[in-house]
């Protein structure tokens, strides 16, 4: 018979930082001593809540909380403003490439298509920023996973075509989303790992453009504490 309370607590403990491993082991040992099903569920749920949402060392004021969410909003907005022109440029390159193999479509002009794709990119970028800000909340930029970033890019880019009845376009929107998300987070990681004492050069401008919105969306609490 599956011990669901134990499985739930094990899942929560594995999500905890390594320095809290002893606490997790102690809670698992305590759970093993309980026999009543209701008590086991109560204990497992209580420990899971503490493991996944640990209390802050110091309570934040309402103003500090508002500042965190304002910075998250600024980061999400910055990410969406990056995605919009990048999507438009990528689609234009794709369209010009396909014109060598397919007859041109005279009904829709290139400029109009760029505007439409930029809007789709803005929406998808906003969704990516929201997902990133909550799924990777509080993580150091240099420790962000490129694989998870690409996954969030795919998920955020699939929402618009599915909800608007254009599911046949999911392949290319998800491809765009994965590529842009991967490159954006990779540039942000590179910017976070560079030597701050090194004199800035022109390429650093692009690194800063990637770093600032990602940093605001992901780890405003860490930045506020420093």
C-alpha positions in Angstrom: 0.0 0.0 0.0 1.4 3.4 -1.0 2.2 5.7 1.9 1.0 9.0 0.4 1.9 11.2 3.4 5.5 9.9 3.4 5.8 10.4 -0.4 4.5 14.0 -0.1 7.0 14.8 2.7 9.9 13.2 0.8 9.0 15.3 -2.3 9.0 18.4 -0.2 12.3 17.6 1.6 14.0 17.0 -1.7 13.0 20.5 -2.8 14.7 22.1 0.2 18.2 23.6 0.3 21.0 21.3 1.3 21.6 23.2 4.6 18.1 22.2 5.8 18.6 18.5 5.1 18.9 17.6 8.8 15.5 19.2 9.5 14.0 17.2 6.7 15.5 14.0 8.0 14.1 14.7 11.5 10.6 15.4 10.1 10.7 12.1 8.1 11.7 10.2 11.3 8.9 11.9 13.3 6.4 11.0 10.6 7.4 7.3 10.8 6.5 7.3 14.5 2.9 8.4 13.8 0.3 5.7 13.1 -3.1 7.4 12.9 -3.8 8.2 9.2 -5.3 11.6 10.0 -2.4 12.6 12.2 0.0 11.5 9.5 -1.7 13.6 6.9 -1.8 16.7 9.2 1.8 16.4 10.1 2.9 15.8 6.4 0.9 18.7 5.1 2.2 21.0 7.9 5.9 20.0 7.2 5.4 20.3 3.4 4.1 23.9 3.8 7.1 24.9 6.0 9.5 23.1 3.6 8.2 24.7 0.4 7.3 28.1 1.9 9.7 28.7 4.8 9.1 31.7 7.0 11.3 34.7 6.3 14.0 35.5 8.7 12.7 39.0 9.0 9.2 40.2 8.1 9.0 42.6 5.2 7.1 45.8 5.5 4.2 46.6 3.1 6.4 49.1 1.3 9.2 46.5 0.8 6.7 44.0 -0.5 5.3 46.5 -2.9 8.8 47.4 -4.1 9.5 43.7 -4.8 6.4 43.4 -6.9 7.0 46.6 -8.7 10.5 45.3 -9.6 9.0 42.1 -10.8 6.5 44.0 -13.0 9.4 46.1 -14.4 11.3 42.9 -15.1 8.4 41.2 -16.9 7.8 44.4 -18.9 11.5 44.5 -19.9 11.5 40.9 -21.0 8.3 41.3 -23.1 9.8 44.4 -24.8 12.9 42.3 -25.7 10.8 39.4 -27.0 8.6 41.6 -29.3 11.3 42.9 -31.7 13.4 39.7 -31.6 10.3 37.6 -32.6 9.6 40.1 -35.4 13.2 39.9 -36.7 13.3 36.1 -36.4 10.0 35.7 -38.3 11.2 38.1 -41.0 14.3 36.0 -41.6 12.2 32.9 -41.7 9.7 34.5 -44.1 12.5 35.7 -46.4 14.1 32.3 -46.4 10.8 30.5 -47.2 10.2 32.9 -50.1 13.0 31.2 -52.0 11.1 27.9 -51.9 7.4 29.0 -51.8 5.4 31.5 -53.8 5.1 34.9 -52.1 1.8 35.7 -50.4 0.6 39.1 -51.8 -2.3 39.4 -49.3 -0.1 40.1 -46.3 2.8 42.5 -46.4 6.1 41.9 -44.6 5.7 45.0 -42.4 2.2 44.0 -41.4 3.4 40.5 -40.5 6.3 41.9 -38.5 3.8 44.0 -36.4 1.5 41.0 -35.8 4.4 38.7 -34.8 5.8 41.4 -32.6 2.5 41.6 -30.8 2.5 37.8 -30.3 6.1 38.0 -29.1 5.1 40.7 -26.6 2.3 38.5 -25.2 4.4 35.4 -25.1 7.3 37.3 -23.5 5.0 38.7 -20.8 3.8 35.1 -20.0 7.4 33.9 -19.9 8.4 36.7 -17.6 5.5 35.9 -15.2 6.4 32.2 -15.2 10.1 32.9 -14.7 9.5 35.4 -11.9 7.5 32.8 -9.8 9.1 29.5 -10.9 12.7 30.8 -10.4 11.9 33.3 -7.6 14.9 34.2 -5.4 17.5 32.2 -7.4 20.8 33.7 -8.2 21.0 34.6 -11.9 24.2 32.6 -12.4 22.4 29.5 -11.1 19.4 29.6 -13.5 18.9 26.5 -15.5 19.0 26.9 -19.3 16.9 23.8 -19.7 14.2 25.1 -17.4 14.3 28.5 -19.1 13.8 26.9 -22.5 10.9 24.9 -21.0 9.2 28.0 -19.7 9.7 29.6 -23.1 7.9 26.7 -24.8 5.0 26.8 -22.3 4.6 30.6 -22.6 4.7 30.5 -26.4 2.1 27.8 -26.7 -0.6 29.7 -24.8 -1.5 32.3 -27.3 -2.0 30.1 -30.4 -3.9 27.5 -28.4 -6.3 30.0 -26.9 -6.9 31.7 -30.2 -7.6 28.6 -32.2 -4.3 28.6 -34.0 -2.9 25.3 -32.6 -1.3 24.6 -36.0 1.2 27.4 -35.3 2.4 26.0 -32.0 5.4 24.4 -33.5 7.1 27.6 -34.7 5.9 29.7 -31.7 7.3 27.2 -29.3 10.5 27.0 -31.2 10.8 30.8 -31.1 10.0 30.9 -27.4 12.6 28.2 -26.5 15.3 29.9 -28.5 14.7 33.4 -27.2 14.3 32.3 -23.6 17.5 30.2 -23.8 19.5 33.0 -25.3 18.1 35.6 -22.9 18.9 33.6 -19.8 22.3 32.6 -21.1 23.2 36.2 -21.7 21.9 37.2 -18.2 24.0 34.4 -16.7 27.1 35.5 -18.6 26.6 39.1 -17.4 26.1 37.9 -13.8 29.4 35.9 -13.9 31.6 38.5 -15.5 34.3 40.3 -13.6 32.9 43.6 -12.3 36.4 45.1 -12.1 36.9 44.5 -15.8 36.3 47.6 -17.9 33.1 47.6 -19.8 33.1 47.2 -23.6 30.4 47.6 -26.2 29.2 43.9 -26.0 28.5 44.5 -22.3 25.6 46.7 -23.3 23.8 43.7 -24.7 24.6 41.7 -21.6 23.2 44.4 -19.4 20.0 44.6 -21.5 19.5 40.9 -20.8 20.6 40.9 -17.2 18.5 43.8 -15.9 15.0 42.5 -16.7 15.8 38.9 -15.7 17.3 40.1 -12.4 14.3 42.3 -11.6 11.9 39.4 -12.4 13.7 36.6 -10.6 15.6 37.9 -7.6 14.4 41.4 -6.4 14.4 40.2 -2.8 18.1 39.4 -3.0 18.9 42.7 -4.6 16.9 44.6 -2.0 18.8 42.9 0.8 22.2 43.8 -0.5 
